[in-house]
Amino acid sequence: MKSRSESLIRLKKFQVDEKRRQVTQIEMMVADFERMASELDQQIEIEHSKTGISDVAHFAYSTFAKAALTRRDNLLASASDMKAKLEAAQDALAEALEDLKKVELLDQRENQRERDEQNKLEQENYDEVARLRFRR
């Protein structure tokens, strides 16, 4: 029984670690997308100041700025999608942590029950020895 509960705890810890890695990876992706979008914003502003045209509808608007705007919007949309995935991954992590705690508590109770039984047996042995000594 002991090895089965230990294996289950190891499995749950592995699952928690895996969920944690997923959350961290998604957080890094969101941060990268937002950083790249911010850099594109800066490049767009530089292009606006170079050309003197910031109206997207203007016929002479920079093609580089148009492409950068599209890319920035795509990055922000991707970051938004990843944030939704991040929430799901965080929920999965919280669930995995709860499962781990349940398994650890069950193992702890089982260990306590075994210790209590062992203490009871030892006490019965001591009582028997005391009865035998008292009869003499």
N, CA, C and O atoms as a GROMACS GRO file, in nm:
protein
  544
    1MET      N    1   0.083  -0.119   0.000
    1MET     CA    2   0.000   0.000   0.000
    1MET      C    3   0.087   0.125   0.000
    1MET      O    4   0.055   0.225  -0.064
    2LYS      N    5   0.197   0.115   0.073
    2LYS     CA    6   0.285   0.230   0.085
    2LYS      C    7   0.340   0.273  -0.050
    2LYS      O    8   0.339   0.392  -0.083
    3SER      N    9   0.388   0.178  -0.130
    3SER     CA   10   0.449   0.213  -0.258
    3SER      C   11   0.345   0.268  -0.355
    3SER      O   12   0.376   0.353  -0.439
    4ARG      N   13   0.222   0.220  -0.344
    4ARG     CA   14   0.116   0.271  -0.433
    4ARG      C   15   0.085   0.416  -0.402
    4ARG      O   16   0.070   0.497  -0.494
    5SER      N   17   0.076   0.450  -0.275
    5SER     CA   18   0.046   0.590  -0.240
    5SER      C   19   0.165   0.680  -0.273
    5SER      O   20   0.147   0.794  -0.315
    6GLU      N   21   0.286   0.629  -0.255
    6GLU     CA   22   0.405   0.707  -0.291
    6GLU      C   23   0.410   0.729  -0.442
    6GLU      O   24   0.445   0.838  -0.488
    7SER      N   25   0.375   0.626  -0.518
    7SER     CA   26   0.372   0.640  -0.665
    7SER      C   27   0.267   0.741  -0.707
    7SER      O   28   0.290   0.820  -0.798
    8LEU      N   29   0.152   0.738  -0.642
    8LEU     CA   30   0.044   0.831  -0.674
    8LEU      C   31   0.086   0.975  -0.641
    8LEU      O   32   0.057   1.068  -0.717
    9ILE      N   33   0.153   0.992  -0.530
    9ILE     CA   34   0.201   1.126  -0.492
    9ILE      C   35   0.304   1.175  -0.594
    9ILE      O   36   0.300   1.291  -0.636
   10ARG      N   37   0.396   1.087  -0.634
   10ARG     CA   38   0.496   1.125  -0.735
   10ARG      C   39   0.429   1.164  -0.866
   10ARG      O   40   0.468   1.261  -0.929
   11LEU      N   41   0.328   1.088  -0.905
   11LEU     CA   42   0.255   1.118  -1.028
   11LEU      C   43   0.187   1.254  -1.018
   11LEU      O   44   0.194   1.334  -1.111
   12LYS      N   45   0.122   1.281  -0.906
   12LYS     CA   46   0.053   1.409  -0.888
   12LYS      C   47   0.153   1.525  -0.886
   12LYS      O   48   0.125   1.632  -0.939
   13LYS      N   49   0.269   1.504  -0.825
   13LYS     CA   50   0.372   1.609  -0.823
   13LYS      C   51   0.423   1.634  -0.965
   13LYS      O   52   0.446   1.749  -1.004
   14PHE      N   53   0.440   1.528  -1.042
   14PHE     CA   54   0.483   1.544  -1.181
   14PHE      C   55   0.379   1.623  -1.259
   14PHE      O   56   0.414   1.712  -1.336
   15GLN      N   57   0.251   1.591  -1.239
   15GLN     CA   58   0.145   1.663  -1.308
   15GLN      C   59   0.144   1.810  -1.270
   15GLN      O   60   0.125   1.896  -1.355
   16VAL      N   61   0.164   1.840  -1.142
   16VAL     CA   62   0.170   1.979  -1.097
   16VAL      C   63   0.287   2.051  -1.162
   16VAL      O   64   0.272   2.163  -1.210
   17ASP      N   65   0.403   1.986  -1.165
   17ASP     CA   66   0.520   2.047  -1.229
   17ASP      C   67   0.496   2.074  -1.376
   17ASP      O   68   0.535   2.178  -1.429
   18GLU      N   69   0.432   1.979  -1.443
   18GLU     CA   70   0.404   1.995  -1.586
   18GLU      C   71   0.308   2.113  -1.608
   18GLU      O   72   0.328   2.192  -1.700
   19LYS      N   73   0.206   2.124  -1.526
   19LYS     CA   74   0.110   2.235  -1.538
   19LYS      C   75   0.180   2.368  -1.510
   19LYS      O   76   0.151   2.469  -1.574
   20ARG      N   77   0.270   2.368  -1.414
   20ARG     CA   78   0.345   2.489  -1.382
   20ARG      C   79   0.432   2.533  -1.500
   20ARG      O   80   0.440   2.651  -1.532
   21ARG      N   81   0.495   2.435  -1.564
   21ARG     CA   82   0.577   2.465  -1.682
   21ARG      C   83   0.490   2.524  -1.794
   21ARG      O   84   0.531   2.619  -1.861
   22GLN      N   85   0.374   2.468  -1.812
   22GLN     CA   86   0.283   2.519  -1.916
   22GLN      C   87   0.243   2.663  -1.886
   22GLN      O   88   0.243   2.748  -1.976
   23VAL      N   89   0.208   2.691  -1.761
   23VAL     CA   90   0.168   2.827  -1.723
   23VAL      C   91   0.284   2.923  -1.748
   23VAL      O   92   0.264   3.031  -1.804
   24THR      N   93   0.403   2.885  -1.707
   24THR     CA   94   0.521   2.970  -1.725
   24THR      C   95   0.548   2.995  -1.874
   24THR      O   96   0.579   3.107  -1.914
   25GLN      N   97   0.536   2.889  -1.953
   25GLN     CA   98   0.561   2.902  -2.097
   25GLN      C   99   0.459   2.996  -2.161
   25GLN      O  100   0.496   3.080  -2.244
   26ILE      N  101   0.334   2.984  -2.125
   26ILE     CA  102   0.231   3.072  -2.182
   26ILE      C  103   0.254   3.216  -2.137
   26ILE      O  104   0.239   3.308  -2.216
   27GLU      N  105   0.290   3.234  -2.011
   27GLU     CA  106   0.317   3.370  -1.961
   27GLU      C  107   0.432   3.434  -2.040
   27GLU      O  108   0.426   3.552  -2.074
   28MET      N  109   0.534   3.354  -2.068
   28MET     CA  110   0.647   3.407  -2.145
   28MET      C  111   0.604   3.443  -2.287
   28MET      O  112   0.649   3.544  -2.342
   29MET      N  113   0.519   3.362  -2.347
   29MET     CA  114   0.472   3.390  -2.482
   29MET      C  115   0.390   3.519  -2.486
   29MET      O  116   0.407   3.601  -2.576
   30VAL      N  117   0.302   3.537  -2.388
   30VAL     CA  118   0.221   3.659  -2.381
   30VAL      C  119   0.312   3.781  -2.366
   30VAL      O  120   0.294   3.882  -2.434
   31ALA      N  121   0.411   3.770  -2.277
   31ALA     CA  122   0.504   3.881  -2.256
   31ALA      C  123   0.582   3.912  -2.384
   31ALA      O  124   0.602   4.028  -2.418
   32ASP      N  125   0.625   3.808  -2.455
   32ASP     CA  126   0.698   3.828  -2.582
   32ASP      C  127   0.610   3.897  -2.686
   32ASP      O  128   0.654   3.990  -2.753
   33PHE      N  129   0.486   3.850  -2.699
   33PHE     CA  130   0.395   3.912  -2.796
   33PHE      C  131   0.373   4.059  -2.763
   33PHE      O  132   0.377   4.144  -2.852
   34GLU      N  133   0.350   4.089  -2.636
   34GLU     CA  134   0.326   4.228  -2.597
   34GLU      C  135   0.450   4.314  -2.616
   34GLU      O  136   0.441   4.430  -2.654
   35ARG      N  137   0.567   4.257  -2.588
   35ARG     CA  138   0.692   4.330  -2.608
   35ARG      C  139   0.713   4.361  -2.756
   35ARG      O  140   0.748   4.473  -2.793
   36MET      N  141   0.691   4.260  -2.841
   36MET     CA  142   0.708   4.281  -2.985
   36MET      C  143   0.607   4.383  -3.038
   36MET      O  144   0.640   4.464  -3.124
   37ALA      N  145   0.484   4.380  -2.986
   37ALA     CA  146   0.382   4.478  -3.028
   37ALA      C  147   0.424   4.618  -2.986
   37ALA      O  148   0.403   4.714  -3.060
   38SER      N  149   0.482   4.630  -2.868
   38SER     CA  150   0.530   4.760  -2.820
   38SER      C  151   0.645   4.812  -2.908
   38SER      O  152   0.651   4.931  -2.941
   39GLU      N  153   0.734   4.721  -2.946
   39GLU     CA  154   0.844   4.761  -3.034
   39GLU      C  155   0.791   4.807  -3.170
   39GLU      O  156   0.841   4.904  -3.227
   40LEU      N  157   0.690   4.738  -3.220
   40LEU     CA  158   0.629   4.779  -3.347
   40LEU      C  159   0.562   4.916  -3.334
   40LEU      O  160   0.569   4.996  -3.426
   41ASP      N  161   0.499   4.942  -3.220
   41ASP     CA  162   0.441   5.074  -3.196
   41ASP      C  163   0.547   5.183  -3.207
   41ASP      O  164   0.526   5.288  -3.267
   42GLN      N  165   0.663   5.155  -3.147
   42GLN     CA  166   0.772   5.252  -3.152
   42GLN      C  167   0.819   5.272  -3.297
   42GLN      O  168   0.842   5.385  -3.339
   43GLN      N  169   0.832   5.163  -3.370
   43GLN     CA  170   0.875   5.173  -3.510
   43GLN      C  171   0.772   5.250  -3.594
   43GLN      O  172   0.808   5.328  -3.682
   44ILE      N  173   0.645   5.228  -3.565
   44ILE     CA  174   0.538   5.299  -3.637
   44ILE      C  175   0.547   5.449  -3.608
   44ILE      O  176   0.535   5.531  -3.699
   45GLU      N  177   0.568   5.483  -3.482
   45GLU     CA  178   0.582   5.625  -3.445
   45GLU      C  179   0.702   5.688  -3.514
   45GLU      O  180   0.695   5.802  -3.560
   46ILE      N  181   0.812   5.616  -3.520
   46ILE     CA  182   0.931   5.666  -3.589
   46ILE      C  183   0.900   5.688  -3.737
   46ILE      O  184   0.939   5.790  -3.793
   47GLU      N  185   0.830   5.595  -3.799
   47GLU     CA  186   0.793   5.607  -3.940
   47GLU      C  187   0.699   5.726  -3.961
   47GLU      O  188   0.711   5.798  -4.060
   48HIS      N  189   0.606   5.746  -3.867
   48HIS     CA  190   0.516   5.862  -3.877
   48HIS      C  191   0.594   5.993  -3.871
   48HIS      O  192   0.568   6.086  -3.948
   49SER      N  193   0.690   5.998  -3.780
   49SER     CA  194   0.768   6.122  -3.768
   49SER      C  195   0.859   6.143  -3.890
   49SER      O  196   0.882   6.257  -3.931
   50LYS      N  197   0.911   6.033  -3.948
   50LYS     CA  198   0.996   6.046  -4.067
   50LYS      C  199   0.916   6.095  -4.188
   50LYS      O  200   0.960   6.183  -4.261
   51THR      N  201   0.799   6.037  -4.206
   51THR     CA  202   0.720   6.071  -4.326
   51THR      C  203   0.630   6.191  -4.304
   51THR      O  204   0.590   6.258  -4.399
   52GLY      N  205   0.597   6.218  -4.180
   52GLY     CA  206   0.507   6.328  -4.150
   52GLY      C  207   0.361   6.293  -4.178
   52GLY      O  208   0.275   6.381  -4.174
   53ILE      N  209   0.334   6.168  -4.206
   53ILE     CA  210   0.196   6.124  -4.236
   53ILE      C  211   0.157   6.015  -4.136
   53ILE      O  212   0.219   5.909  -4.130
   54SER      N  213   0.053   6.045  -4.057
   54SER     CA  214   0.007   5.946  -3.960
   54SER      C  215  -0.134   5.898  -3.989
   54SER      O  216  -0.188   5.814  -3.916
   55ASP      N  217  -0.194   5.949  -4.094
   55ASP     CA  218  -0.329   5.908  -4.133
   55ASP      C  219  -0.320   5.784  -4.221
   55ASP      O  220  -0.263   5.788  -4.330
   56VAL      N  221  -0.376   5.674  -4.172
   56VAL     CA  222  -0.368   5.547  -4.244
   56VAL      C  223  -0.441   5.555  -4.378
   56VAL      O  224  -0.404   5.486  -4.473
   57ALA      N  225  -0.543   5.638  -4.387
   57ALA     CA  226  -0.622   5.650  -4.510
   57ALA      C  227  -0.554   5.738  -4.615
   57ALA      O  228  -0.598   5.742  -4.730
   58HIS      N  229  -0.448   5.808  -4.576
   58HIS     CA  230  -0.378   5.897  -4.670
   58HIS      C  231  -0.315   5.814  -4.781
   58HIS      O  232  -0.262   5.706  -4.755
   59PHE      N  233  -0.320   5.862  -4.905
   59PHE     CA  234  -0.269   5.786  -5.019
   59PHE      C  235  -0.119   5.761  -5.012
   59PHE      O  236  -0.070   5.664  -5.070
   60ALA      N  237  -0.045   5.847  -4.942
   60ALA     CA  238   0.101   5.831  -4.936
   60ALA      C  239   0.146   5.768  -4.803
   60ALA      O  240   0.264   5.774  -4.769
   61TYR      N  241   0.053   5.709  -4.730
   61TYR     CA  242   0.089   5.647  -4.602
   61TYR      C  243   0.191   5.536  -4.626
   61TYR      O  244   0.181   5.460  -4.722
   62SER      N  245   0.286   5.528  -4.539
   62SER     CA  246   0.398   5.434  -4.552
   62SER      C  247   0.350   5.288  -4.554
   62SER      O  248   0.272   5.246  -4.469
   63THR      N  249   0.398   5.213  -4.653
   63THR     CA  250   0.364   5.071  -4.660
   63THR      C  251   0.427   4.994  -4.543
   63THR      O  252   0.371   4.896  -4.494
   64PHE      N  253   0.546   5.041  -4.499
   64PHE     CA  254   0.609   4.979  -4.383
   64PHE      C  255   0.521   4.996  -4.261
   64PHE      O  256   0.501   4.901  -4.185
   65ALA      N  257   0.466   5.118  -4.241
   65ALA     CA  258   0.380   5.144  -4.126
   65ALA      C  259   0.253   5.060  -4.134
   65ALA      O  260   0.206   5.009  -4.033
   66LYS      N  261   0.196   5.046  -4.254
   66LYS     CA  262   0.077   4.962  -4.271
   66LYS      C  263   0.106   4.818  -4.232
   66LYS      O  264   0.029   4.754  -4.159
   67ALA      N  265   0.217   4.768  -4.279
   67ALA     CA  266   0.256   4.630  -4.248
   67ALA      C  267   0.283   4.613  -4.098
   67ALA      O  268   0.245   4.513  -4.038
   68ALA      N  269   0.348   4.713  -4.040
   68ALA     CA  270   0.378   4.707  -3.896
   68ALA      C  271   0.248   4.713  -3.814
   68ALA      O  272   0.236   4.644  -3.713
   69LEU      N  273   0.152   4.794  -3.859
   69LEU     CA  274   0.022   4.800  -3.789
   69LEU      C  275  -0.049   4.665  -3.793
   69LEU      O  276  -0.103   4.618  -3.693
   70THR      N  277  -0.048   4.604  -3.910
   70THR     CA  278  -0.112   4.473  -3.925
   70THR      C  279  -0.043   4.370  -3.836
   70THR      O  280  -0.108   4.292  -3.766
   71ARG      N  281   0.089   4.371  -3.840
   71ARG     CA  282   0.166   4.277  -3.757
   71ARG      C  283   0.138   4.301  -3.610
   71ARG      O  284   0.119   4.206  -3.534
   72ARG      N  285   0.137   4.428  -3.567
   72ARG     CA  286   0.109   4.461  -3.427
   72ARG      C  287  -0.030   4.412  -3.386
   72ARG      O  288  -0.046   4.353  -3.279
   73ASP      N  289  -0.129   4.435  -3.470
   73ASP     CA  290  -0.264   4.390  -3.439
   73ASP      C  291  -0.271   4.238  -3.428
   73ASP      O  292  -0.339   4.184  -3.340
   74ASN      N  293  -0.200   4.170  -3.517
   74ASN     CA  294  -0.195   4.023  -3.509
   74ASN      C  295  -0.128   3.976  -3.380
   74ASN      O  296  -0.175   3.881  -3.317
   75LEU      N  297  -0.020   4.042  -3.341
   75LEU     CA  298   0.048   4.007  -3.217
   75LEU      C  299  -0.043   4.030  -3.096
   75LEU      O  300  -0.047   3.947  -3.004
   76LEU      N  301  -0.114   4.141  -3.094
   76LEU     CA  302  -0.204   4.169  -2.983
   76LEU      C  303  -0.320   4.070  -2.978
   76LEU      O  304  -0.364   4.030  -2.870
   77ALA      N  305  -0.369   4.029  -3.095
   77ALA     CA  306  -0.475   3.927  -3.100
   77ALA      C  307  -0.422   3.794  -3.048
   77ALA      O  308  -0.491   3.722  -2.975
   78SER      N  309  -0.299   3.761  -3.087
   78SER     CA  310  -0.238   3.637  -3.038
   78SER      C  311  -0.218   3.642  -2.888
   78SER      O  312  -0.241   3.543  -2.818
   79ALA      N  313  -0.175   3.756  -2.837
   79ALA     CA  314  -0.156   3.772  -2.693
   79ALA      C  315  -0.289   3.755  -2.620
   79ALA      O  316  -0.295   3.694  -2.514
   80SER      N  317  -0.394   3.809  -2.677
   80SER     CA  318  -0.527   3.796  -2.618
   80SER      C  319  -0.570   3.649  -2.615
   80SER      O  320  -0.623   3.602  -2.514
   81ASP      N  321  -0.548   3.579  -2.725
   81ASP     CA  322  -0.581   3.436  -2.730
   81ASP      C  323  -0.500   3.358  -2.626
   81ASP      O  324  -0.552   3.269  -2.559
   82MET      N  325  -0.373   3.392  -2.615
   82MET     CA  326  -0.287   3.323  -2.519
   82MET      C  327  -0.328   3.353  -2.375
   82MET      O  328  -0.312   3.268  -2.287
   83LYS      N  329  -0.382   3.471  -2.351
   83LYS     CA  330  -0.430   3.503  -2.216
   83LYS      C  331  -0.546   3.413  -2.178
   83LYS      O  332  -0.558   3.371  -2.062
   84ALA      N  333  -0.633   3.384  -2.274
   84ALA     CA  334  -0.743   3.291  -2.248
   84ALA      C  335  -0.688   3.151  -2.218
   84ALA      O  336  -0.736   3.082  -2.128
   85LYS      N  337  -0.586   3.110  -2.294
   85LYS     CA  338  -0.522   2.980  -2.269
   85LYS      C  339  -0.452   2.982  -2.134
   85LYS      O  340  -0.448   2.880  -2.064
   86LEU      N  341  -0.395   3.096  -2.098
   86LEU     CA  342  -0.328   3.109  -1.970
   86LEU      C  343  -0.426   3.088  -1.855
   86LEU      O  344  -0.395   3.018  -1.758
   87GLU      N  345  -0.543   3.147  -1.865
   87GLU     CA  346  -0.644   3.128  -1.760
   87GLU      C  347  -0.679   2.980  -1.747
   87GLU      O  348  -0.689   2.928  -1.636
   88ALA      N  349  -0.699   2.914  -1.860
   88ALA     CA  350  -0.731   2.771  -1.857
   88ALA      C  351  -0.616   2.690  -1.795
   88ALA      O  352  -0.640   2.599  -1.716
   89ALA      N  353  -0.493   2.725  -1.830
   89ALA     CA  354  -0.377   2.655  -1.775
   89ALA      C  355  -0.364   2.680  -1.625
   89ALA      O  356  -0.327   2.590  -1.550
   90GLN      N  357  -0.393   2.802  -1.581
   90GLN     CA  358  -0.388   2.833  -1.438
   90GLN      C  359  -0.496   2.756  -1.362
   90GLN      O  360  -0.473   2.710  -1.251
   91ASP      N  361  -0.613   2.744  -1.423
   91ASP     CA  362  -0.720   2.664  -1.361
   91ASP      C  363  -0.678   2.518  -1.350
   91ASP      O  364  -0.700   2.454  -1.247
   92ALA      N  365  -0.616   2.466  -1.456
   92ALA     CA  366  -0.570   2.327  -1.454
   92ALA      C  367  -0.461   2.308  -1.348
   92ALA      O  368  -0.457   2.204  -1.282
   93LEU      N  369  -0.374   2.407  -1.333
   93LEU     CA  370  -0.271   2.401  -1.229
   93LEU      C  371  -0.333   2.399  -1.091
   93LEU      O  372  -0.293   2.320  -1.005
   94ALA      N  373  -0.431   2.485  -1.068
   94ALA     CA  374  -0.499   2.490  -0.938
   94ALA      C  375  -0.566   2.356  -0.908
   94ALA      O  376  -0.562   2.307  -0.795
   95GLU      N  377  -0.627   2.297  -1.009
   95GLU     CA  378  -0.692   2.167  -0.992
   95GLU      C  379  -0.590   2.058  -0.961
   95GLU      O  380  -0.613   1.972  -0.875
   96ALA      N  381  -0.478   2.062  -1.030
   96ALA     CA  382  -0.372   1.963  -1.006
   96ALA      C  383  -0.315   1.978  -0.864
   96ALA      O  384  -0.285   1.879  -0.798
   97LEU      N  385  -0.301   2.102  -0.819
   97LEU     CA  386  -0.254   2.125  -0.682
   97LEU      C  387  -0.354   2.072  -0.579
   97LEU      O  388  -0.314   2.014  -0.478
   98GLU      N  389  -0.482   2.092  -0.605
   98GLU     CA  390  -0.584   2.040  -0.515
   98GLU      C  391  -0.578   1.888  -0.510
   98GLU      O  392  -0.587   1.828  -0.402
   99ASP      N  393  -0.564   1.825  -0.626
   99ASP     CA  394  -0.553   1.679  -0.631
   99ASP      C  395  -0.431   1.631  -0.552
   99ASP      O  396  -0.439   1.533  -0.477
  100LEU      N  397  -0.320   1.700  -0.568
  100LEU     CA  398  -0.200   1.662  -0.495
  100LEU      C  399  -0.222   1.674  -0.345
  100LEU      O  400  -0.183   1.585  -0.269
  101LYS      N  401  -0.283   1.782  -0.302
  101LYS     CA  402  -0.309   1.800  -0.158
  101LYS      C  403  -0.400   1.691  -0.104
  101LYS      O  404  -0.378   1.640   0.006
  102LYS      N  405  -0.502   1.654  -0.182
  102LYS     CA  406  -0.593   1.547  -0.139
  102LYS      C  407  -0.518   1.416  -0.121
  102LYS      O  408  -0.536   1.346  -0.021
  103VAL      N  409  -0.435   1.383  -0.218
  103VAL     CA  410  -0.359   1.258  -0.212
  103VAL      C  411  -0.262   1.261  -0.094
  103VAL      O  412  -0.247   1.162  -0.022
  104GLU      N  413  -0.197   1.376  -0.073
  104GLU     CA  414  -0.104   1.386   0.041
  104GLU      C  415  -0.177   1.374   0.174
  104GLU      O  416  -0.127   1.312   0.267
  105LEU      N  417  -0.295   1.434   0.184
  105LEU     CA  418  -0.374   1.423   0.306
  105LEU      C  419  -0.418   1.279   0.331
  105LEU      O  420  -0.413   1.231   0.444
  106LEU      N  421  -0.462   1.213   0.225
  106LEU     CA  422  -0.501   1.072   0.240
  106LEU      C  423  -0.383   0.987   0.285
  106LEU      O  424  -0.397   0.900   0.370
  107ASP      N  425  -0.267   1.013   0.227
  107ASP     CA  426  -0.147   0.940   0.266
  107ASP      C  427  -0.111   0.968   0.411
  107ASP      O  428  -0.073   0.879   0.487
  108GLN      N  429  -0.123   1.095   0.448
  108GLN     CA  430  -0.092   1.133   0.586
  108GLN      C  431  -0.188   1.064   0.684
  108GLN      O  432  -0.146   1.015   0.788
  109ARG      N  433  -0.316   1.060   0.649
  109ARG     CA  434  -0.415   0.992   0.736
  109ARG      C  435  -0.384   0.844   0.746
  109ARG      O  436  -0.392   0.785   0.854
  110GLU      N  437  -0.349   0.784   0.633
  110GLU     CA  438  -0.317   0.642   0.633
  110GLU      C  439  -0.194   0.616   0.720
  110GLU      O  440  -0.191   0.520   0.798
  111ASN      N  441  -0.094   0.700   0.708
  111ASN     CA  442   0.026   0.685   0.790
  111ASN      C  443  -0.008   0.702   0.938
  111ASN      O  444   0.043   0.629   1.023
  112GLN      N  445  -0.093   0.798   0.970
  112GLN     CA  446  -0.133   0.821   1.108
  112GLN      C  447  -0.211   0.700   1.161
  112GLN      O  448  -0.191   0.658   1.276
  113ARG      N  449  -0.299   0.644   1.078
  113ARG     CA  450  -0.375   0.525   1.117
  113ARG      C  451  -0.280   0.409   1.146
  113ARG      O  452  -0.297   0.336   1.244
  114GLU      N  453  -0.179   0.392   1.061
  114GLU     CA  454  -0.082   0.285   1.082
  114GLU      C  455  -0.003   0.307   1.211
  114GLU      O  456   0.021   0.213   1.287
  115ARG      N  457   0.037   0.432   1.235
  115ARG     CA  458   0.109   0.463   1.360
  115ARG      C  459   0.021   0.437   1.482
  115ARG      O  460   0.067   0.385   1.583
  116ASP      N  461  -0.106   0.476   1.471
  116ASP     CA  462  -0.199   0.453   1.583
  116ASP      C  463  -0.215   0.304   1.611
  116ASP      O  464  -0.217   0.262   1.726
  117GLU      N  465  -0.227   0.224   1.504
  117GLU     CA  466  -0.240   0.079   1.522
  117GLU      C  467  -0.114   0.022   1.584
  117GLU      O  468  -0.120  -0.064   1.673
  118GLN      N  469   0.001   0.070   1.538
  118GLN     CA  470   0.127   0.021   1.593
  118GLN      C  471   0.138   0.058   1.741
  118GLN      O  472   0.178  -0.024   1.824
  119ASN      N  473   0.104   0.182   1.775
  119ASN     CA  474   0.107   0.225   1.915
  119ASN      C  475   0.011   0.143   1.999
  119ASN      O  476   0.043   0.109   2.113
  120LYS      N  477  -0.105   0.111   1.945
  120LYS     CA  478  -0.203   0.031   2.018
  120LYS      C  479  -0.148  -0.109   2.045
  120LYS      O  480  -0.161  -0.161   2.156
  121LEU      N  481  -0.085  -0.170   1.943
  121LEU     CA  482  -0.026  -0.302   1.961
  121LEU      C  483   0.087  -0.299   2.065
  121LEU      O  484   0.097  -0.388   2.149
  122GLU      N  485   0.170  -0.196   2.059
  122GLU     CA  486   0.278  -0.184   2.157
  122GLU      C  487   0.221  -0.167   2.297
  122GLU      O  488   0.272  -0.226   2.392
  123GLN      N  489   0.117  -0.087   2.310
  123GLN     CA  490   0.056  -0.066   2.440
  123GLN      C  491  -0.005  -0.196   2.494
  123GLN      O  492   0.003  -0.224   2.613
  124GLU      N  493  -0.067  -0.275   2.404
  124GLU     CA  494  -0.122  -0.404   2.445
  124GLU      C  495  -0.011  -0.496   2.494
  124GLU      O  496  -0.028  -0.569   2.591
  125ASN      N  497   0.104  -0.493   2.423
  125ASN     CA  498   0.218  -0.575   2.466
  125ASN      C  499   0.268  -0.530   2.603
  125ASN      O  500   0.296  -0.613   2.689
  126TYR      N  501   0.279  -0.400   2.624
  126TYR     CA  502   0.323  -0.348   2.754
  126TYR      C  503   0.223  -0.384   2.863
  126TYR      O  504   0.262  -0.418   2.975
  127ASP      N  505   0.096  -0.377   2.832
  127ASP     CA  506  -0.008  -0.413   2.931
  127ASP      C  507   0.001  -0.560   2.968
  127ASP      O  508  -0.014  -0.597   3.084
  128GLU      N  509   0.027  -0.644   2.868
  128GLU     CA  510   0.040  -0.788   2.893
  128GLU      C  511   0.161  -0.814   2.981
  128GLU      O  512   0.154  -0.894   3.074
  129VAL      N  513   0.271  -0.749   2.952
  129VAL     CA  514   0.391  -0.765   3.035
  129VAL      C  515   0.362  -0.719   3.177
  129VAL      O  516   0.403  -0.785   3.272
  130ALA      N  517   0.293  -0.609   3.192
  130ALA     CA  518   0.260  -0.558   3.325
  130ALA      C  519   0.168  -0.654   3.398
  130ALA      O  520   0.186  -0.676   3.518
  131ARG      N  521   0.071  -0.713   3.331
  131ARG     CA  522  -0.020  -0.811   3.395
  131ARG      C  523   0.058  -0.933   3.441
  131ARG      O  524   0.035  -0.985   3.551
  132LEU      N  525   0.151  -0.981   3.355
  132LEU     CA  526   0.229  -1.097   3.392
  132LEU      C  527   0.318  -1.067   3.513
  132LEU      O  528   0.334  -1.153   3.600
  133ARG      N  529   0.375  -0.951   3.520
  133ARG     CA  530   0.462  -0.913   3.632
  133ARG      C  531   0.379  -0.896   3.759
  133ARG      O  532   0.424  -0.930   3.868
  134PHE      N  533   0.258  -0.845   3.744
  134PHE     CA  534   0.173  -0.821   3.859
  134PHE      C  535   0.126  -0.953   3.918
  134PHE      O  536   0.112  -0.962   4.040
  135ARG      N  537   0.103  -1.056   3.837
  135ARG     CA  538   0.058  -1.186   3.884
  135ARG      C  539   0.166  -1.259   3.962
  135ARG      O  540   0.133  -1.344   4.044
  136ARG      N  541   0.288  -1.230   3.940
  136ARG     CA  542   0.398  -1.300   4.010
  136ARG      C  543   0.405  -1.258   4.148
  136ARG      O  544   0.491  -1.305   4.222
   0.00000   0.00000   0.00000
